[in-house]
Structures are given as structure tokens and as C-alpha cells.
Amino acid sequence: MTIKEKVLTSCKTSFAKYGLKKDELAKLVDQIVASRGLTDESTDENVTEAITAVEPYVGMMQAAFNRAVSETTKKYEGWVDPKATPTPPTTPPAPPVPSTTETPLTAEAVAKMIAEVKNDQQKAVNEAVAAALAPYKEREERTRLATLLQSNEKLKNVPEVFRSRYQLDKEENLDSVVEQINNDFTEMKQKLVADGTFVSAPTTSTPQSEQDDFIKRMEGFAQRNAPKPEGAS
């Protein structure tokens, strides 16, 4: 059984109360597998965790759909299909009053009303799905941008403990953020050298040893500049 078949089987059980159609379930399964990184090697526990994480958004999607149906029903409340067989009245009806403003519904008007109802319902489903998947897409985008920034070749001489304080909000801002990190790191090293904390700017042969040396020097600087108790020399 493929991972999509496993997820589909679980979705049919977990989301039965929402009355999702076959094509809606299929789209939901594709999104769950992609957003949660499931593969054919994923365990039943992985599938259960993925289903549990998505269920609140499916409920929100159903609520939005119900709201759209309710609003559409209210919009066309009182409309009577001219082709429907009328229910015999239980009491004699009052004599009809001729209307001078109402226009009889045509087949074209009825078809238009039905199309509007379908469009409103589909729009509600699309909006609910987009809202349910938004958190996953935002998290994936933040991870991608962070990796793009931290792996930039121009930052190879900047310790991870320093560059990890910066975040990249948009890919088009990568060059400016990299430049800012390098400028800030250079400025900090110059201040520490001028202060006497470093005899020279810290340089090492490997990124890990550079980071360890940077941390030790910063800890020493903090200890030497910590506020002293009153009366201490």
C-alpha cells in the first residue's frame, strides 16, 4: 500500500463526519503527504500524527463551507421553481393581486442562479483549503530562506553564532542582508580590537574552531565588563 493510499484510508475514517467528496479527499491527501513530508517508508504513527495535525483546518474548511451554503440559501430565500408542482393549499388562497413590477423567471435566469450557487460553494472550499495550508507553506518558506542565508558563500568566515541572529524575509533581499551581516561583524571585531579584547581580529582555520574561539572571547569580554559590587576595586 502506497503512502497516499494509507493517508486516504485514514482520512476516510477520521474525516467522515465532514462529508468530503472523493475529489476533495484526494486533494487533501496530496496536501497532507506533501506538507508533512510523508513517504512510503512512513509508519502508521507518522500518518496518524499528520492526520491529527490537519483535522482542525478541515473543521475550519467545513465551517466556511457551511457558512457559504447558509448565506446562499438566505440570498435566494422565497424563490420558487416555476417548473415545480405546487403543494395544494390547506385553506382557500386569497385572490392574487396583479403585480406590475415582478418579472417572471426565465430558464436563463434559473440557470444563472444555479451557477452562482455552485460558484459560491466552490469559492468557500478553495478559501478554506488555502487557510488550512497557509501555516505549512509559511513554515516551509521560513526554513528555505534561513537555509539560503546561512549557506551563503560570502558568510563562510562569519561564525554561525553571530550570523544566526539575522533573518531573511524575502529572497530578493539576500544580498543586502549578507552585506549587513558582514559589515556588522567587521564593525564588532574592530571595536573589540580597539577595546583591547582582541590583539587582532579573530581568525581560525575551520568554521567550528572559529565559532568556539568567538564564543570564548565574547564570554571573557562579558565577564570583564560586568557591573561590580559597590566597594569592589
N, CA, C and O of each residue as an XYZ file, in Angstrom:
932
protein
N       0.858     -1.199      0.000
C       0.000      0.000      0.000
C       0.891      1.246      0.000
O       1.785      1.380      0.836
N       0.637      2.154     -0.948
C       1.430      3.379     -1.015
C       1.044      4.313      0.119
O       0.031      4.120      0.792
N       1.889      5.349      0.320
C       1.620      6.286      1.413
C       0.316      7.044      1.172
O      -0.407      7.338      2.124
N       0.002      7.369     -0.098
C      -1.244      8.079     -0.382
C      -2.465      7.208     -0.062
O      -3.488      7.703      0.411
N      -2.340      5.919     -0.324
C      -3.451      5.018     -0.002
C      -3.644      4.897      1.496
O      -4.775      4.833      1.980
N      -2.511      4.865      2.251
C      -2.607      4.821      3.712
C      -3.295      6.077      4.252
O      -4.198      6.002      5.085
N      -2.842      7.236      3.754
C      -3.408      8.506      4.233
C      -4.881      8.606      3.855
O      -5.697      9.068      4.652
N      -5.231      8.170      2.624
C      -6.626      8.233      2.169
C      -7.514      7.369      3.060
O      -8.616      7.779      3.426
N      -7.037      6.171      3.409
C      -7.819      5.282      4.273
C      -8.064      5.921      5.636
O      -9.170      5.854      6.173
N      -7.021      6.542      6.190
C      -7.162      7.207      7.491
C      -8.088      8.415      7.402
O      -8.887      8.660      8.306
N      -7.978      9.172      6.305
C      -8.822     10.361      6.126
C     -10.298      9.979      6.032
O     -11.155     10.670      6.582
N     -10.594      8.889      5.342
C     -11.992      8.467      5.206
C     -12.605      8.172      6.565
O     -13.789      8.425      6.789
N     -11.790      7.633      7.478
C     -12.287      7.325      8.819
C     -12.345      8.566      9.697
O     -13.348      8.825     10.362
N     -11.230      9.351      9.691
C     -11.122     10.499     10.606
C     -12.018     11.658     10.198
O     -12.515     12.395     11.050
N     -12.229     11.821      8.871
C     -12.972     12.984      8.394
C     -14.344     12.619      7.840
O     -14.938     13.393      7.090
N     -14.849     11.443      8.207
C     -16.154     11.004      7.693
C     -17.264     11.983      8.061
O     -18.192     12.202      7.282
N     -17.163     12.574      9.262
C     -18.224     13.469      9.734
C     -18.317     14.759      8.930
O     -19.310     15.481      9.023
N     -17.266     15.057      8.124
C     -17.278     16.305      7.367
C     -17.911     16.159      5.988
O     -18.155     17.158      5.311
N     -18.176     14.933      5.567
C     -18.862     14.716      4.297
C     -18.092     15.154      3.073
O     -18.686     15.630      2.105
N     -16.746     14.998      3.097
C     -15.929     15.401      1.955
C     -16.151     14.447      0.778
O     -16.307     13.240      0.964
N     -16.162     15.008     -0.432
C     -16.333     14.197     -1.626
C     -15.013     13.559     -2.023
O     -13.963     13.880     -1.467
N     -15.076     12.643     -3.000
C     -13.896     11.881     -3.398
C     -12.774     12.786     -3.892
O     -11.622     12.616     -3.493
N     -13.102     13.753     -4.763
C     -12.051     14.628     -5.294
C     -11.501     15.559     -4.222
O     -10.319     15.900     -4.248
N     -12.344     15.975     -3.279
C     -11.876     16.828     -2.187
C     -10.937     16.052     -1.267
O      -9.929     16.590     -0.809
N     -11.264     14.797     -0.999
C     -10.378     13.952     -0.184
C      -9.038     13.739     -0.883
O      -7.987     13.755     -0.243
N      -9.082     13.541     -2.197
C      -7.849     13.306     -2.950
C      -6.924     14.519     -2.868
O      -5.717     14.373     -2.678
N      -7.501     15.732     -3.015
C      -6.693     16.947     -2.913
C      -6.122     17.098     -1.511
O      -4.966     17.490     -1.349
N      -6.916     16.793     -0.510
C      -6.471     16.903      0.873
C      -5.331     15.926      1.156
O      -4.365     16.275      1.833
N      -5.445     14.709      0.639
C      -4.383     13.707      0.828
C      -3.077     14.185      0.206
O      -2.015     14.051      0.814
N      -3.150     14.749     -1.017
C      -1.937     15.255     -1.679
C      -1.268     16.326     -0.827
O      -0.044     16.343     -0.690
N      -2.069     17.216     -0.258
C      -1.512     18.302      0.548
C      -0.896     17.773      1.843
O       0.156     18.250      2.268
N      -1.540     16.795      2.470
C      -1.016     16.234      3.729
C       0.316     15.547      3.476
O       1.274     15.754      4.220
N       0.385     14.726      2.425
C       1.626     14.000      2.120
C       2.760     14.980      1.828
O       3.882     14.797      2.301
N       2.461     16.031      1.039
C       3.498     16.980      0.664
C       3.948     17.838      1.844
O       5.146     18.009      2.069
N       2.984     18.380      2.601
C       3.322     19.308      3.682
C       3.974     18.625      4.870
O       4.773     19.245      5.573
N       3.649     17.351      5.113
C       4.219     16.628      6.246
C       5.416     15.773      5.862
O       6.007     15.111      6.715
N       5.782     15.783      4.563
C       6.952     15.039      4.122
C       6.821     13.538      4.271
O       7.811     12.862      4.554
N       5.620     12.995      4.086
C       5.404     11.556      4.230
C       5.914     10.799      3.000
O       5.830     11.297      1.878
N       6.437      9.602      3.221
C       6.898      8.726      2.145
C       6.335      7.331      2.372
O       5.665      7.070      3.371
N       6.620      6.432      1.418
C       6.139      5.055      1.563
C       6.769      4.361      2.764
O       6.266      3.336      3.224
N       7.883      4.920      3.281
C       8.533      4.344      4.456
C       7.959      4.888      5.764
O       8.328      4.416      6.839
N       7.079      5.857      5.689
C       6.499      6.441      6.900
C       5.661      5.397      7.636
O       5.002      4.560      7.020
N       5.702      5.465      8.964
C       4.967      4.499      9.792
C       3.514      4.923      9.966
O       3.126      6.040      9.626
N       2.714      3.990     10.512
C       1.316      4.312     10.800
C       1.230      5.451     11.804
O       0.297      6.253     11.765
N       2.205      5.520     12.703
C       2.220      6.602     13.697
C       2.453      7.949     13.027
O       1.856      8.952     13.418
N       3.334      7.973     12.002
C       3.569      9.209     11.259
C       2.281      9.664     10.564
O       1.962     10.852     10.551
N       1.555      8.716      9.992
C       0.309      9.051      9.292
C      -0.718      9.597     10.272
O      -1.394     10.586      9.988
N      -0.832      8.941     11.440
C      -1.801      9.387     12.451
C      -1.482     10.794     12.925
O      -2.384     11.615     13.092
N      -0.190     11.081     13.145
C       0.219     12.425     13.581
C      -0.124     13.467     12.527
O      -0.571     14.564     12.860
N       0.082     13.131     11.261
C      -0.228     14.065     10.173
C      -1.725     14.339     10.096
O      -2.139     15.485      9.922
N      -2.539     13.290     10.224
C      -3.998     13.448     10.183
C      -4.465     14.309     11.344
O      -5.300     15.195     11.164
N      -3.929     14.057     12.540
C      -4.322     14.817     13.733
C      -3.971     16.284     13.592
O      -4.735     17.151     14.016
N      -2.811     16.573     12.995
C      -2.369     17.960     12.840
C      -3.249     18.736     11.877
O      -3.432     19.942     12.040
N      -3.796     18.060     10.878
C      -4.573     18.745      9.835
C      -6.055     18.853     10.186
O      -6.753     19.695      9.622
N      -6.555     18.019     11.106
C      -8.003     17.971     11.377
C      -8.597     19.320     11.759
O      -9.698     19.628     11.303
N      -7.919     20.162     12.587
C      -8.525     21.469     12.908
C      -8.792     22.321     11.675
O      -9.771     23.066     11.634
N      -7.920     22.214     10.661
C      -8.102     23.015      9.458
C      -9.220     22.457      8.581
O      -9.904     23.203      7.881
N      -9.400     21.132      8.626
C     -10.525     20.540      7.887
C     -11.838     21.000      8.516
O     -12.806     21.289      7.814
N     -11.858     21.066      9.852
C     -13.058     21.564     10.522
C     -13.341     23.006     10.145
O     -14.492     23.386      9.929
N     -12.271     23.819     10.065
C     -12.446     25.211      9.667
C     -12.951     25.298      8.235
O     -13.778     26.153      7.919
N     -12.456     24.416      7.363
C     -12.904     24.390      5.979
C     -14.390     24.056      5.902
O     -15.128     24.665      5.128
N     -14.835     23.070      6.720
C     -16.242     22.684      6.726
C     -17.115     23.825      7.239
O     -18.210     24.059      6.725
N     -16.615     24.547      8.273
C     -17.378     25.672      8.818
C     -17.553     26.775      7.777
O     -18.621     27.375      7.660
N     -16.469     27.031      7.015
C     -16.557     28.056      5.970
C     -17.534     27.625      4.872
O     -18.284     28.445      4.342
N     -17.517     26.340      4.540
C     -18.437     25.824      3.516
C     -19.884     25.953      3.983
O     -20.755     26.374      3.222
N     -20.135     25.584      5.252
C     -21.499     25.680      5.786
C     -21.988     27.126      5.793
O     -23.155     27.407      5.520
N     -21.057     28.045      6.115
C     -21.430     29.455      6.128
C     -21.819     29.929      4.728
O     -22.777     30.683      4.556
N     -21.049     29.468      3.721
C     -21.344     29.866      2.343
C     -22.707     29.324      1.901
O     -23.475     30.018      1.235
N     -22.992     28.084      2.277
C     -24.291     27.489      1.924
C     -25.424     28.253      2.594
O     -26.454     28.523      1.977
N     -25.221     28.604      3.881
C     -26.250     29.327      4.617
C     -26.513     30.697      3.997
O     -27.661     31.115      3.847
N     -25.419     31.394      3.638
C     -25.569     32.724      3.037
C     -26.251     32.633      1.676
O     -27.081     33.472      1.326
N     -25.887     31.599      0.913
C     -26.509     31.425     -0.408
C     -27.995     31.099     -0.269
O     -28.819     31.620     -1.020
N     -28.340     30.233      0.698
C     -29.743     29.869      0.930
C     -30.562     31.098      1.323
O     -31.686     31.290      0.860
N     -29.973     31.918      2.184
C     -30.673     33.125      2.615
C     -30.861     34.092      1.449
O     -31.876     34.780      1.339
N     -29.836     34.120      0.574
C     -29.883     35.033     -0.569
C     -31.067     34.724     -1.485
O     -31.690     35.637     -2.028
N     -31.379     33.427     -1.657
C     -32.446     33.035     -2.571
C     -33.676     32.514     -1.831
O     -34.469     31.747     -2.377
N     -33.817     32.941     -0.593
C     -34.974     32.516      0.197
C     -36.279     33.026     -0.439
O     -36.400     34.195     -0.805
N     -37.215     32.138     -0.552
C     -38.506     32.518     -1.126
C     -38.632     32.246     -2.607
O     -39.714     32.360     -3.182
N     -37.476     31.872     -3.243
C     -37.551     31.592     -4.670
C     -38.257     30.268     -4.914
O     -38.009     29.285     -4.216
N     -39.141     30.247     -5.911
C     -39.922     29.051     -6.238
C     -39.621     28.659     -7.676
O     -39.697     29.479     -8.591
N     -39.281     27.397     -7.856
C     -39.023     26.885     -9.200
C     -40.339     26.868     -9.969
O     -41.289     26.199     -9.563
N     -40.399     27.595    -11.068
C     -41.671     27.650    -11.821
C     -42.078     26.298    -12.396
O     -43.243     26.096    -12.737
N     -41.113     25.355    -12.509
C     -41.445     24.038    -13.060
C     -41.902     23.056    -11.982
O     -42.386     21.968    -12.293
N     -41.745     23.448    -10.700
C     -42.108     22.533     -9.612
C     -43.632     22.455     -9.468
O     -44.352     23.414     -9.748
N     -44.100     21.282     -9.022
C     -45.538     21.090     -8.803
C     -45.927     21.732     -7.486
O     -45.394     21.342     -6.447
N     -46.823     22.690     -7.482
C     -47.175     23.385     -6.238
C     -47.918     22.472     -5.263
O     -48.669     21.586     -5.669
N     -47.695     22.704     -3.986
C     -48.386     21.935     -2.944
C     -49.798     22.491     -2.763
O     -49.970     23.696     -2.581
N     -50.799     21.628     -2.811
C     -52.195     22.119     -2.675
C     -52.364     22.846     -1.332
O     -51.945     22.323     -0.300
N     -52.950     24.002     -1.331
C     -53.141     24.753     -0.087
C     -54.186     24.074      0.804
O     -55.111     23.425      0.316
N     -54.021     24.234      2.095
C     -54.987     23.652      3.040
C     -56.146     24.601      3.293
O     -57.200     24.196      3.784
N     -55.945     25.849      2.958
C     -57.035     26.833      3.110
C     -57.200     27.558      1.785
O     -56.255     27.663      1.004
N     -58.373     28.044      1.542
C     -58.575     28.767      0.278
C     -57.617     29.953      0.176
O     -57.538     30.767      1.096
N     -56.907     30.050     -0.913
C     -55.959     31.158     -1.064
C     -56.663     32.480     -1.287
O     -57.772     32.534     -1.817
N     -56.012     33.515     -0.883
C     -56.563     34.851     -1.115
C     -56.445     35.174     -2.592
O     -55.531     34.702     -3.268
N     -57.353     35.966     -3.082
C     -57.301     36.324     -4.508
C     -55.947     36.976     -4.827
O     -55.506     37.868     -4.104
N     -55.306     36.545     -5.881
C     -53.997     37.113     -6.231
C     -54.123     38.585     -6.622
O     -55.092     39.016     -7.248
N     -53.102     39.326     -6.224
C     -53.059     40.744     -6.577
C     -52.128     40.896     -7.763
O     -50.956     40.528     -7.679
N     -52.615     41.415     -8.833
C     -51.760     41.561    -10.023
C     -50.536     42.414     -9.700
O     -50.645     43.472     -9.081
N     -49.371     41.933    -10.129
C     -48.129     42.677     -9.893
C     -47.737     43.432    -11.144
O     -47.827     42.925    -12.262
N     -47.305     44.643    -10.922
C     -46.894     45.471    -12.066
C     -45.383     45.607    -12.142
O     -44.861     46.223    -13.070
N     -44.649     45.015    -11.137
C     -43.188     45.199    -11.110
C     -42.428     43.891    -11.295
O     -41.332     43.896    -11.855
N     -42.992     42.755    -10.831
C     -42.259     41.497    -10.903
C     -42.206     40.973    -12.335
O     -43.161     41.084    -13.104
N     -41.029     40.389    -12.664
C     -40.837     39.796    -13.984
C     -40.722     38.289    -13.828
O     -39.924     37.832    -13.009
N     -41.474     37.503    -14.567
C     -41.392     36.045    -14.439
C     -39.968     35.544    -14.697
O     -39.267     36.062    -15.566
N     -39.545     34.519    -13.922
C     -38.222     33.948    -14.107
C     -38.168     33.148    -15.410
O     -39.088     32.404    -15.751
N     -37.070     33.327    -16.114
C     -36.858     32.578    -17.347
C     -35.891     31.433    -17.072
O     -35.246     31.396    -16.024
N     -35.792     30.506    -18.011
C     -34.859     29.384    -17.875
C     -33.421     29.886    -17.753
O     -32.609     29.319    -17.022
N     -33.127     30.952    -18.478
C     -31.780     31.529    -18.420
C     -31.477     32.082    -17.029
O     -30.370     31.913    -16.516
N     -32.478     32.752    -16.413
C     -32.287     33.310    -15.073
C     -32.089     32.213    -14.034
O     -31.260     32.341    -13.133
N     -32.862     31.128    -14.167
C     -32.730     29.998    -13.239
C     -31.337     29.376    -13.356
O     -30.703     29.081    -12.343
N     -30.864     29.178    -14.581
C     -29.535     28.591    -14.796
C     -28.450     29.477    -14.201
O     -27.470     28.984    -13.642
N     -28.631     30.784    -14.324
C     -27.657     31.719    -13.768
C     -27.618     31.629    -12.251
O     -26.545     31.656    -11.648
N     -28.802     31.522    -11.633
C     -28.866     31.420    -10.171
C     -28.186     30.147     -9.687
O     -27.466     30.169     -8.688
N     -28.409     29.032    -10.391
C     -27.784     27.766    -10.015
C     -26.274     27.860    -10.152
O     -25.542     27.354     -9.302
N     -25.798     28.505    -11.217
C     -24.352     28.662    -11.422
C     -23.731     29.508    -10.315
O     -22.620     29.223     -9.868
N     -24.442     30.552     -9.868
C     -23.938     31.402     -8.792
C     -23.810     30.619     -7.481
O     -22.849     30.793     -6.731
N     -24.794     29.756     -7.223
C     -24.737     28.925     -6.005
C     -23.509     28.020     -6.045
O     -22.792     27.916     -5.050
N     -23.253     27.360     -7.183
C     -22.103     26.472     -7.306
C     -20.796     27.236     -7.151
O     -19.862     26.760     -6.506
N     -20.733     28.423     -7.746
C     -19.507     29.227     -7.647
C     -19.235     29.655     -6.215
O     -18.092     29.641     -5.758
N     -20.301     30.038     -5.505
C     -20.137     30.449     -4.100
C     -19.636     29.283     -3.249
O     -18.778     29.465     -2.385
N     -20.167     28.101     -3.493
C     -19.754     26.933     -2.720
C     -18.304     26.561     -3.010
O     -17.548     26.251     -2.090
N     -17.909     26.590     -4.288
C     -16.533     26.247     -4.653
C     -15.548     27.273     -4.096
O     -14.448     26.920     -3.672
N     -15.951     28.543     -4.099
C     -15.088     29.590     -3.553
C     -14.854     29.373     -2.067
O     -13.741     29.560     -1.574
N     -15.897     28.980     -1.359
C     -15.762     28.733      0.081
C     -14.806     27.578      0.345
O     -13.993     27.646      1.267
N     -14.893     26.520     -0.454
C     -13.991     25.372     -0.288
C     -12.553     25.775     -0.562
O     -11.650     25.415      0.194
N     -12.329     26.528     -1.650
C     -10.969     26.955     -2.008
C     -10.354     27.835     -0.921
O      -9.177     27.693     -0.589
N     -11.160     28.744     -0.372
C     -10.645     29.628      0.676
C     -10.305     28.847      1.937
O      -9.303     29.130      2.595
N     -11.134     27.867      2.276
C     -10.878     27.070      3.472
C      -9.612     26.227      3.314
O      -8.819     26.114      4.249
N      -9.425     25.639      2.139
C      -8.210     24.845      1.889
C      -6.968     25.723      1.971
O      -5.966     25.328      2.567
N      -7.028     26.916      1.375
C      -5.888     27.824      1.407
C      -5.549     28.232      2.835
O      -4.376     28.306      3.201
N      -6.585     28.501      3.651
C      -6.355     28.880      5.044
C      -5.757     27.729      5.843
O      -4.923     27.943      6.723
N      -6.188     26.498      5.531
C      -5.671     25.335      6.263
C      -4.210     25.066      5.948
O      -3.462     24.616      6.816
N      -3.797     25.334      4.723
C      -2.427     25.032      4.310
C      -1.458     26.189      4.534
O      -0.245     26.003      4.443
N      -1.976     27.377      4.824
C      -1.118     28.555      4.972
C      -0.010     28.367      6.003
O       1.134     28.714      5.709
N      -0.291     27.825      7.222
C       0.797     27.671      8.210
C       1.928     26.786      7.722
O       3.095     27.067      7.995
N       1.593     25.700      6.990
C       2.631     24.812      6.492
C       3.492     25.513      5.440
O       4.716     25.388      5.448
N       2.852     26.244      4.545
C       3.596     26.939      3.499
C       4.490     28.029      4.089
O       5.613     28.225      3.624
N       3.999     28.746      5.115
C       4.810     29.787      5.747
C       6.031     29.178      6.428
O       7.132     29.723      6.343
N       5.830     28.031      7.114
C       6.961     27.383      7.798
C       7.990     26.888      6.795
O       9.190     27.031      7.026
N       7.545     26.310      5.687
C       8.465     25.832      4.663
C       9.249     26.991      4.049
O      10.437     26.852      3.758
N       8.594     28.121      3.853
C       9.262     29.272      3.264
C      10.308     29.846      4.224
O      11.394     30.238      3.794
N       9.983     29.898      5.533
C      10.964     30.398      6.509
C      12.197     29.494      6.544
O      13.326     29.980      6.608
N      11.978     28.180      6.504
C      13.106     27.238      6.517
C      13.959     27.398      5.271
O      15.187     27.386      5.351
N      13.319     27.548      4.126
C      14.061     27.709      2.868
C      14.904     28.973      2.885
O      16.065     28.943      2.476
N      14.340     30.089      3.352
C      15.066     31.357      3.384
C      16.228     31.300      4.375
O      17.304     31.835      4.109
N      16.003     30.641      5.533
C      17.067     30.518      6.526
C      18.236     29.713      5.968
O      19.394     30.079      6.168
N      17.939     28.622      5.269
C      18.991     27.800      4.662
C      19.736     28.582      3.593
O      20.959     28.495      3.486
N      18.995     29.341      2.806
C      19.596     30.153      1.744
C      20.578     31.169      2.318
O      21.644     31.401      1.748
N      20.213     31.775      3.456
C      21.070     32.787      4.069
C      22.290     32.154      4.729
O      23.420     32.584      4.499
N      22.059     31.125      5.555
C      23.153     30.542      6.334
C      24.180     29.828      5.458
O      25.333     29.694      5.867
N      23.803     29.374      4.287
C      24.737     28.659      3.416
C      25.396     29.565      2.388
O      26.112     29.084      1.509
N      25.165     30.866      2.486
C      25.758     31.795      1.518
C      27.278     31.789      1.616
O      27.833     31.871      2.712
N      27.943     31.692      0.487
C      29.397     31.585      0.443
C      30.085     32.814      1.045
O      31.173     32.698      1.609
N      29.466     33.972      0.932
C      30.074     35.206      1.436
C      30.092     35.280      2.954
O      30.744     36.155      3.522
N      29.377     34.362      3.625
C      29.320     34.367      5.089
C      30.155     33.242      5.701
O      30.028     32.963      6.893
N      31.005     32.594      4.903
C      31.745     31.438      5.409
C      32.716     31.810      6.531
O      33.072     30.956      7.344
N      33.152     33.082      6.588
C      34.087     33.498      7.629
C      33.390     34.135      8.834
O      34.049     34.598      9.765
N      32.058     34.156      8.808
C      31.289     34.705      9.929
C      30.791     33.548     10.786
O      30.108     32.664     10.270
N      31.112     33.526     12.083
C      30.670     32.414     12.949
C      29.153     32.251     12.924
O      28.411     33.229     12.833
N      28.715     31.015     13.006
C      27.278     30.721     12.983
C      26.551     31.395     14.142
O      25.412     31.837     13.991
N      27.214     31.475     15.308
C      26.576     32.076     16.474
C      26.265     33.548     16.242
O      25.367     34.107     16.873
N      27.014     34.179     15.329
C      26.769     35.593     15.015
C      25.739     35.733     13.899
O      24.793     36.511     14.020
N      25.918     34.978     12.809
C      25.029     35.164     11.650
C      23.631     34.599     11.879
O      22.687     34.982     11.189
N      23.492     33.682     12.853
C      22.173     33.098     13.103
C      21.213     34.091     13.747
O      20.018     33.816     13.857
N      21.734     35.257     14.177
C      20.857     36.275     14.753
C      20.063     37.020     13.676
O      19.153     37.783     14.000
N      20.389     36.813     12.433
C      19.744     37.543     11.342
C      18.746     36.636     10.623
O      18.921     35.419     10.562
N      17.712     37.246     10.090
C      16.689     36.508      9.349
C      16.486     37.146      7.980
O      16.601     38.361      7.817
N      16.183     36.303      7.007
C      15.916     36.764      5.642
C      14.419     36.726      5.397
O      13.800     35.663      5.443
N      13.841     37.886      5.135
C      12.392     37.948      4.947
C      11.967     37.659      3.516
O      10.902     37.086      3.286
N      12.806     38.060      2.540
C      12.492     37.824      1.138
C      13.773     37.445      0.402
O      14.849     37.944      0.732
N      13.664     36.571     -0.586
C      14.851     36.115     -1.306
C      15.539     37.271     -2.023
O      16.764     37.278     -2.142
N      14.767     38.251     -2.502
C      15.376     39.369     -3.219
C      16.223     40.260     -2.309
O      16.992     41.091     -2.791
N      16.080     40.083     -0.976
C      16.879     40.879     -0.041
C      18.139     40.143      0.417
O      18.825     40.607      1.329
N      18.455     38.993     -0.209
C      19.583     38.172      0.245
C      20.890     38.946      0.228
O      21.617     38.948      1.222
N      21.202     39.599     -0.875
C      22.485     40.298     -0.981
C      22.621     41.396      0.066
O      23.690     41.555      0.656
N      21.554     42.157      0.305
C      21.628     43.254      1.263
C      21.787     42.742      2.692
O      22.503     43.347      3.490
N      21.109     41.607      3.028
C      21.248     41.044      4.373
C      22.650     40.475      4.577
O      23.245     40.655      5.640
N      23.179     39.791      3.562
C      24.553     39.263      3.649
C      25.546     40.400      3.858
O      26.453     40.298      4.685
N      25.371     41.473      3.111
C      26.253     42.630      3.260
C      26.157     43.232      4.659
O      27.168     43.609      5.252
N      24.945     43.317      5.176
C      24.748     43.861      6.521
C      25.442     43.000      7.574
O      26.075     43.525      8.490
N      25.320     41.651      7.440
C      25.956     40.748      8.403
C      27.463     40.924      8.382
O      28.095     41.020      9.435
N      28.045     40.968      7.185
C      29.499     41.139      7.082
C      29.945     42.479      7.652
O      30.961     42.562      8.341
N      29.179     43.527      7.361
C      29.533     44.850      7.884
C      29.433     44.893      9.405
O      30.313     45.432     10.075
N      28.361     44.324      9.946
C      28.184     44.321     11.404
C      29.273     43.507     12.093
O      29.768     43.898     13.150
N      29.650     42.365     11.491
C      30.678     41.522     12.099
C      32.032     42.219     12.054
O      32.792     42.163     13.021
N      32.339     42.879     10.931
C      33.599     43.612     10.817
C      33.653     44.753     11.830
O      34.674     44.971     12.482
N      32.538     45.480     11.954
C      32.477     46.588     12.911
C      32.662     46.095     14.345
O      33.349     46.735     15.141
N      32.044     44.948     14.675
C      32.173     44.414     16.021
C      33.617     44.014     16.313
O      34.131     44.287     17.397
N      34.276     43.363     15.341
C      35.665     42.956     15.543
C      36.564     44.170     15.737
O      37.476     44.150     16.564
N      36.304     45.228     14.972
C      37.121     46.431     15.098
C      36.960     47.071     16.476
O      37.933     47.549     17.059
N      35.740     47.079     16.992
C      35.503     47.644     18.322
C      36.213     46.821     19.396
O      36.794     47.374     20.330
N      36.159     45.482     19.255
C      36.812     44.618     20.239
C      38.323     44.762     20.187
O      38.985     44.720     21.224
N      38.878     44.930     18.991
C      40.320     45.146     18.856
C      40.708     46.479     19.498
O      41.696     46.559     20.228
N      39.912     47.537     19.217
C      40.205     48.849     19.789
C      40.084     48.838     21.308
O      40.803     49.560     21.999
N      39.181     48.025     21.820
C      38.966     47.938     23.260
C      40.062     47.134     23.954
O      40.211     47.191     25.174
N      40.825     46.386     23.159
C      41.873     45.562     23.750
C      41.429     44.152     24.030
O      42.208     43.345     24.537
N      40.176     43.837     23.706
C      39.690     42.473     23.934
C      40.420     41.489     23.023
O      40.773     40.386     23.442
N      40.641     41.897     21.778
C      41.406     41.088     20.836
C      42.703     41.817     20.492
O      42.696     43.030     20.278
N      43.812     41.086     20.439
C      45.053     41.667     19.938
C      44.915     41.881     18.439
O      45.440     42.849     17.888
N      44.211     40.979     17.790
C      43.922     41.098     16.365
C      42.561     40.496     16.110
O      42.025     39.792     16.966
N      41.992     40.761     14.949
C      40.673     40.217     14.616
C      40.723     38.702     14.634
O      41.679     38.118     14.124
N      39.706     38.038     15.213
C      39.749     36.569     15.354
C      39.670     35.870     14.008
O      38.730     36.086     13.243
N      40.638     35.051     13.725
C      40.631     34.231     12.515
C      41.060     32.830     12.895
O      41.932     32.656     13.746
N      40.459     31.829     12.274
C      40.789     30.433     12.558
C      40.777     29.645     11.269
O      40.381     30.138     10.213
N      41.219     28.413     11.383
C      41.366     27.608     10.177
C      40.083     26.905      9.765
O      39.918     26.559      8.596
N      39.153     26.683     10.729
C      37.911     25.983     10.418
C      36.733     26.753     10.983
O      36.891     27.482     11.962
N      35.540     26.608     10.385
C      34.348     27.310     10.911
C      34.046     26.951     12.353
O      33.647     27.818     13.131
N      34.230     25.663     12.736
C      33.901     25.255     14.093
C      34.869     25.864     15.106
O      34.453     26.372     16.147
N      36.175     25.809     14.787
C      37.144     26.378     15.732
C      36.983     27.890     15.820
O      37.203     28.481     16.877
N      36.595     28.524     14.692
C      36.365     29.967     14.706
C      35.186     30.309     15.613
O      35.232     31.273     16.377
N      34.135     29.506     15.515
C      32.955     29.752     16.339
C      33.272     29.550     17.825
O      32.857     30.348     18.665
N      34.016     28.468     18.148
C      34.373     28.223     19.551
C      35.226     29.350     20.101
O      35.027     29.785     21.235
N      36.183     29.830     19.302
C      37.060     30.910     19.750
C      36.264     32.194     19.956
O      36.501     32.943     20.904
N      35.306     32.435     19.041
C      34.477     33.643     19.132
C      33.645     33.631     20.421
O      33.538     34.644     21.112
N      33.058     32.468     20.731
C      32.226     32.357     21.934
C      33.068     32.599     23.190
O      32.649     33.335     24.083
N      34.264     31.977     23.264
C      35.119     32.140     24.444
C      35.525     33.599     24.642
O      35.537     34.099     25.766
N      35.853     34.268     23.559
C      36.279     35.660     23.670
C      35.121     36.576     24.103
O      35.307     37.507     24.886
N      33.921     36.288     23.571
C      32.758     37.087     23.951
C      32.412     36.863     25.425
O      32.021     37.806     26.113
N      32.552     35.621     25.923
C      32.280     35.350     27.337
C      33.280     36.086     28.226
O      32.907     36.625     29.267
N      34.550     36.108     27.817
C      35.555     36.834     28.584
C      35.287     38.322     28.605
O      35.475     38.979     29.629
N      34.849     38.859     27.477
C      34.537     40.288     27.396
C      33.377     40.637     28.327
O      33.396     41.670     28.997
N      32.353     39.752     28.361
C      31.190     39.997     29.220
C      31.578     39.956     30.691
O      31.081     40.754     31.486
N      32.471     39.024     31.065
C      32.887     38.914     32.472
C      33.682     40.147     32.909
O      33.489     40.659     34.012
N      34.579     40.620     32.031
C      35.401     41.784     32.399
C      34.592     43.058     32.498
O      34.970     43.977     33.225
N      33.471     43.129     31.768
C      32.676     44.363     31.755
C      31.391     44.243     32.571
O      30.535     45.124     32.496
N      31.239     43.173     33.348
C      30.039     43.015     34.171
C      30.069     44.026     35.315
O      31.155     44.319     35.815
N      28.922     44.582     35.763
C      28.873     45.548     36.874
C      29.486     44.941     38.135
O      29.193     43.798     38.486
N      30.335     45.709     38.809
C      30.992     45.241     40.021
C      30.219     45.690     41.262
O      29.626     46.769     41.257
N      30.217     44.871     42.337
C      29.526     45.256     43.603
C      30.130     46.541     44.164
O      31.309     46.830     43.964
N      29.302     47.302     44.869
C      29.763     48.545     45.478
C      30.915     48.246     46.441
O      30.856     47.295     47.220
N      31.956     49.069     46.376
C      33.109     48.903     47.260
C      34.178     48.035     46.674
O      35.299     48.004     47.181
N      33.848     47.300     45.574
C      34.880     46.453     44.973
C      35.795     47.306     44.115
O      35.343     48.247     43.465
N      37.080     46.982     44.110
C      38.067     47.770     43.347
C      38.238     47.189     41.959
O      39.023     47.707     41.165
